[in-house]
Amino acid sequence: MRPTPALAAGGRTVANLLSATEWMLPSPASQVHTISVLPSQSPTPGHEFAFSNLTTSLGNGGGKGLAAGSPRFHVVRDDLLHPLANGNKPRKLDALLPLLRCRGATDIVTCGGCQSAHAAAVAVHCAEWGIRPHILLRGEQLDIPTGYNLISLMFGNVTYASRSVYAQRDEMLYEHATKIAGSNGTVMWADDIIGEDLVVDEDTTDGNGSRRVMIVKEGAGSVQALLGVMRLVEYLSGLTLFGQDEKVHIVVDSGTGTTAVGLALGAVCLGLQWRVTAVMLADTLERYRQQEKSLVSDFEKLYPGIFHGMVGNDTHCSLVQWVERFSPRRIFRTLQFAGIHLLLAVVS
Ligand SMILES: *Cc1c(COP(=O)(O)O)cnc(C)c1O
C-alpha cells in the first residue's frame, strides 16, 4: 500500500488535524537513543555496541557521524516523559484528557490491573489537570504498595474490585461512576461524547456543583488515543534521524494494540514509508486485527477523508504487521515494565 499525498491535497490533512488539537503534553518531544552495532575489533567473534543520544546532538547531522552505515536502532525514550506516569500512556491521554475537560468532566473513572500503568497515568495526569481520578483496580490491596500501584494510590481514589466483579467491566465502571455522580450528576462514556459537539457552559457545571463523570475504558483504547501517538510520529519524522532512502521499521509491543495502530495510521497519513511491526503480548491475532479495523474505521468516521485521502477508498489491507513474541518473552516484558514501548530500527 502506497500513500498518495496528491489524493489528500484537496482534503483535510493530518497535519491540520494535529495542529488544531488541544494537547495535554506541552511538547511531543521524546529523547531518542541510538544503539549502533559495530564490527568487532577483538579476535573473538561477536559485535560491539556503541551508544549515542541523538536528540542531544541533533545540531550536527543527527548524530549520524557516529557510525555511518552500520546497523543501528533507536530507542524512543517515552519512559522519560514524566517522572511518575510515562511510556505510551500519556501519549494516549494527550488528546483525550483536554477533550474531556473541555466537555466539562469533573471526575474520570477508569480501571486496570493492580499494577496498571494506564491507571497510574490517568491518576497522575487527571490530578495535574484538576479532574478527580477514580481508579478501579483488580484484586486485593497489596500489603506494601509499590510501583504503579503506589502511584495510583497517591493520586487517585482507588477502589479494589474482586476478580468476579472486574470480569463484568462495563457494569462495574458504570455502577461506580453512578455512585460518584450522585443524584444530580451525569455519567458518560468518553467514547460516546467524542464525536458529539457538546459545548459545556462552565457556569452551570460549576454553579450547581453537580458532577460530570466520564468513563475511560481500560487501556484508553479509543480513537482519541490515536491522535497523541500520531503526534509522536509527526515529531519523529521531523527529527532528520533518517536519510531519504532509509526504510524505517518501527517495532512496538502491544497490549490493546492502540499504540501500534496509532503509529501505523500516523505514518500512512503523514505519507511516510514506515513499517510497523507489533509484538502481541496480550491477545490473539484475530483480536488485534479486529482492534485495528475498529480503530481505523472510528478514525475515518470522526475525521473523514484523512486516511482514505492517503490510501484511497478500497484499501482493506492491514496497516500493522502483528507478530507473535518469540521467546524469551522476558525481553519485551522488561522493556514494558521500564515503560519503553517503541523501538525504531533503521534498515539502510
Ligand atoms: C501499556 C503499554 C503497552 C501496551 O500499549 P497498547 O496501546 O495497549 O498496545 C506497551 N508497552 C508499554 C511500556 C506499556 O506501558
The ligand as a Tripos MOL2 file, in Angstrom:
@<TRIPOS>MOLECULE
LIG
   15    15     1     0     0
SMALL
NO_CHARGES

@<TRIPOS>ATOM
      1 C1          0.5600   -0.1090   28.0970 C.3       1 LIG1
      2 C2          1.8220   -0.4520   27.4710 C.ar      1 LIG1
      3 C3          1.8360   -1.1310   26.2400 C.ar      1 LIG1
      4 C4          0.5750   -1.5470   25.5200 C.3       1 LIG1
      5 O1          0.0570   -0.4680   24.7490 O.3       1 LIG1
      6 P1         -1.2430   -0.6700   23.8610 P.3       1 LIG1
      7 O2         -1.5350    0.6550   23.2450 O.co2     1 LIG1
      8 O3         -2.3480   -1.0790   24.8010 O.co2     1 LIG1
      9 O4         -0.9570   -1.7270   22.8570 O.co2     1 LIG1
     10 C5          3.0510   -1.3960   25.6720 C.ar      1 LIG1
     11 N1          4.2180   -1.0260   26.2750 N.ar      1 LIG1
     12 C6          4.2250   -0.3430   27.4410 C.ar      1 LIG1
     13 C7          5.5330    0.0610   28.0210 C.3       1 LIG1
     14 C8          3.0380   -0.0430   28.0620 C.ar      1 LIG1
     15 O5          3.0600    0.6270   29.2280 O.3       1 LIG1
@<TRIPOS>BOND
     1     1     2 1
     2     2     3 ar
     3     2    14 ar
     4     3     4 1
     5     3    10 ar
     6     4     5 1
     7     5     6 1
     8     6     7 2
     9     6     8 1
    10     6     9 1
    11    10    11 ar
    12    11    12 ar
    13    12    13 1
    14    12    14 ar
    15    14    15 1
@<TRIPOS>SUBSTRUCTURE
     1 LIG1         1 GROUP 0 **** ****
